[in-house]
């Protein structure tokens, strides 16, 4: 799965790659493990993380 942050493919993306989730583009990419990604999703869904 690969989802771009904006509506164009020139923006940073969130991409699943096996047990990893890659966020960003090029040298500005962070790699999260499945459990780290799931923790981030839980924090967003619970309202602990909100829009800025």
Chimera marker file (.cmm) of the C-alpha trace (Angstrom):
<marker_set name="trace">
<marker id="1" x="0.000" y="0.000" z="0.000" r="1" g="1" b="0" radius="0.5"/>
<marker id="2" x="1.246" y="3.492" z="-0.798" r="1" g="1" b="0" radius="0.5"/>
<marker id="3" x="-0.706" y="6.622" z="0.113" r="1" g="1" b="0" radius="0.5"/>
<marker id="4" x="0.475" y="10.099" z="-0.818" r="1" g="1" b="0" radius="0.5"/>
<marker id="5" x="-0.033" y="12.898" z="1.694" r="1" g="1" b="0" radius="0.5"/>
<marker id="6" x="-1.456" y="15.192" z="-1.000" r="1" g="1" b="0" radius="0.5"/>
<marker id="7" x="-3.447" y="14.338" z="-4.113" r="1" g="1" b="0" radius="0.5"/>
<marker id="8" x="-0.346" y="14.192" z="-6.336" r="1" g="1" b="0" radius="0.5"/>
<marker id="9" x="2.379" y="11.549" z="-6.409" r="1" g="1" b="0" radius="0.5"/>
<marker id="10" x="5.054" y="14.240" z="-5.979" r="1" g="1" b="0" radius="0.5"/>
<marker id="11" x="4.317" y="14.607" z="-2.238" r="1" g="1" b="0" radius="0.5"/>
<marker id="12" x="5.688" y="12.505" z="0.640" r="1" g="1" b="0" radius="0.5"/>
<marker id="13" x="4.031" y="9.120" z="1.060" r="1" g="1" b="0" radius="0.5"/>
<marker id="14" x="3.134" y="6.517" z="3.641" r="1" g="1" b="0" radius="0.5"/>
<marker id="15" x="4.070" y="3.074" z="2.297" r="1" g="1" b="0" radius="0.5"/>
<marker id="16" x="3.878" y="-0.399" z="3.794" r="1" g="1" b="0" radius="0.5"/>
<marker id="17" x="6.818" y="-2.661" z="3.025" r="1" g="1" b="0" radius="0.5"/>
<marker id="18" x="6.578" y="-6.052" z="4.708" r="1" g="1" b="0" radius="0.5"/>
<marker id="19" x="6.707" y="-5.428" z="8.465" r="1" g="1" b="0" radius="0.5"/>
<marker id="20" x="7.784" y="-1.798" z="8.011" r="1" g="1" b="0" radius="0.5"/>
<marker id="21" x="5.920" y="1.436" z="7.331" r="1" g="1" b="0" radius="0.5"/>
<marker id="22" x="7.904" y="4.101" z="5.482" r="1" g="1" b="0" radius="0.5"/>
<marker id="23" x="6.867" y="7.749" z="5.877" r="1" g="1" b="0" radius="0.5"/>
<marker id="24" x="8.427" y="10.555" z="3.833" r="1" g="1" b="0" radius="0.5"/>
<marker id="25" x="10.485" y="10.771" z="0.679" r="1" g="1" b="0" radius="0.5"/>
<marker id="26" x="14.110" y="10.145" z="-0.266" r="1" g="1" b="0" radius="0.5"/>
<marker id="27" x="16.606" y="10.914" z="2.500" r="1" g="1" b="0" radius="0.5"/>
<marker id="28" x="13.742" y="12.314" z="4.617" r="1" g="1" b="0" radius="0.5"/>
<marker id="29" x="12.127" y="8.948" z="5.269" r="1" g="1" b="0" radius="0.5"/>
<marker id="30" x="11.380" y="7.412" z="8.643" r="1" g="1" b="0" radius="0.5"/>
<marker id="31" x="10.871" y="3.665" z="9.102" r="1" g="1" b="0" radius="0.5"/>
<marker id="32" x="8.384" y="2.399" z="11.686" r="1" g="1" b="0" radius="0.5"/>
<marker id="33" x="7.860" y="-1.232" z="12.675" r="1" g="1" b="0" radius="0.5"/>
<marker id="34" x="4.289" y="-2.591" z="12.608" r="1" g="1" b="0" radius="0.5"/>
<marker id="35" x="3.856" y="-2.177" z="16.371" r="1" g="1" b="0" radius="0.5"/>
<marker id="36" x="5.128" y="1.441" z="16.235" r="1" g="1" b="0" radius="0.5"/>
<marker id="37" x="2.740" y="2.248" z="13.395" r="1" g="1" b="0" radius="0.5"/>
<marker id="38" x="-0.158" y="0.630" z="15.255" r="1" g="1" b="0" radius="0.5"/>
<marker id="39" x="0.676" y="2.686" z="18.365" r="1" g="1" b="0" radius="0.5"/>
<marker id="40" x="0.629" y="5.882" z="16.271" r="1" g="1" b="0" radius="0.5"/>
<marker id="41" x="-2.750" y="4.938" z="14.778" r="1" g="1" b="0" radius="0.5"/>
<marker id="42" x="-4.156" y="4.187" z="18.253" r="1" g="1" b="0" radius="0.5"/>
<marker id="43" x="-2.991" y="7.582" z="19.559" r="1" g="1" b="0" radius="0.5"/>
<marker id="44" x="-4.670" y="9.348" z="16.634" r="1" g="1" b="0" radius="0.5"/>
<marker id="45" x="-7.893" y="7.381" z="17.005" r="1" g="1" b="0" radius="0.5"/>
<marker id="46" x="-8.047" y="7.938" z="20.775" r="1" g="1" b="0" radius="0.5"/>
<marker id="47" x="-7.668" y="11.694" z="20.305" r="1" g="1" b="0" radius="0.5"/>
<marker id="48" x="-4.284" y="11.845" z="22.065" r="1" g="1" b="0" radius="0.5"/>
<marker id="49" x="-2.798" y="13.195" z="18.804" r="1" g="1" b="0" radius="0.5"/>
<marker id="50" x="-4.776" y="15.895" z="17.051" r="1" g="1" b="0" radius="0.5"/>
<marker id="51" x="-4.464" y="18.191" z="14.045" r="1" g="1" b="0" radius="0.5"/>
<marker id="52" x="-2.157" y="21.181" z="14.420" r="1" g="1" b="0" radius="0.5"/>
<link id1="1" id2="2" r="1" g="1" b="0" radius="0.2"/>
<link id1="2" id2="3" r="1" g="1" b="0" radius="0.2"/>
<link id1="3" id2="4" r="1" g="1" b="0" radius="0.2"/>
<link id1="4" id2="5" r="1" g="1" b="0" radius="0.2"/>
<link id1="5" id2="6" r="1" g="1" b="0" radius="0.2"/>
<link id1="6" id2="7" r="1" g="1" b="0" radius="0.2"/>
<link id1="7" id2="8" r="1" g="1" b="0" radius="0.2"/>
<link id1="8" id2="9" r="1" g="1" b="0" radius="0.2"/>
<link id1="9" id2="10" r="1" g="1" b="0" radius="0.2"/>
<link id1="10" id2="11" r="1" g="1" b="0" radius="0.2"/>
<link id1="11" id2="12" r="1" g="1" b="0" radius="0.2"/>
<link id1="12" id2="13" r="1" g="1" b="0" radius="0.2"/>
<link id1="13" id2="14" r="1" g="1" b="0" radius="0.2"/>
<link id1="14" id2="15" r="1" g="1" b="0" radius="0.2"/>
<link id1="15" id2="16" r="1" g="1" b="0" radius="0.2"/>
<link id1="16" id2="17" r="1" g="1" b="0" radius="0.2"/>
<link id1="17" id2="18" r="1" g="1" b="0" radius="0.2"/>
<link id1="18" id2="19" r="1" g="1" b="0" radius="0.2"/>
<link id1="19" id2="20" r="1" g="1" b="0" radius="0.2"/>
<link id1="20" id2="21" r="1" g="1" b="0" radius="0.2"/>
<link id1="21" id2="22" r="1" g="1" b="0" radius="0.2"/>
<link id1="22" id2="23" r="1" g="1" b="0" radius="0.2"/>
<link id1="23" id2="24" r="1" g="1" b="0" radius="0.2"/>
<link id1="24" id2="25" r="1" g="1" b="0" radius="0.2"/>
<link id1="25" id2="26" r="1" g="1" b="0" radius="0.2"/>
<link id1="26" id2="27" r="1" g="1" b="0" radius="0.2"/>
<link id1="27" id2="28" r="1" g="1" b="0" radius="0.2"/>
<link id1="28" id2="29" r="1" g="1" b="0" radius="0.2"/>
<link id1="29" id2="30" r="1" g="1" b="0" radius="0.2"/>
<link id1="30" id2="31" r="1" g="1" b="0" radius="0.2"/>
<link id1="31" id2="32" r="1" g="1" b="0" radius="0.2"/>
<link id1="32" id2="33" r="1" g="1" b="0" radius="0.2"/>
<link id1="33" id2="34" r="1" g="1" b="0" radius="0.2"/>
<link id1="34" id2="35" r="1" g="1" b="0" radius="0.2"/>
<link id1="35" id2="36" r="1" g="1" b="0" radius="0.2"/>
<link id1="36" id2="37" r="1" g="1" b="0" radius="0.2"/>
<link id1="37" id2="38" r="1" g="1" b="0" radius="0.2"/>
<link id1="38" id2="39" r="1" g="1" b="0" radius="0.2"/>
<link id1="39" id2="40" r="1" g="1" b="0" radius="0.2"/>
<link id1="40" id2="41" r="1" g="1" b="0" radius="0.2"/>
<link id1="41" id2="42" r="1" g="1" b="0" radius="0.2"/>
<link id1="42" id2="43" r="1" g="1" b="0" radius="0.2"/>
<link id1="43" id2="44" r="1" g="1" b="0" radius="0.2"/>
<link id1="44" id2="45" r="1" g="1" b="0" radius="0.2"/>
<link id1="45" id2="46" r="1" g="1" b="0" radius="0.2"/>
<link id1="46" id2="47" r="1" g="1" b="0" radius="0.2"/>
<link id1="47" id2="48" r="1" g="1" b="0" radius="0.2"/>
<link id1="48" id2="49" r="1" g="1" b="0" radius="0.2"/>
<link id1="49" id2="50" r="1" g="1" b="0" radius="0.2"/>
<link id1="50" id2="51" r="1" g="1" b="0" radius="0.2"/>
<link id1="51" id2="52" r="1" g="1" b="0" radius="0.2"/>
</marker_set>
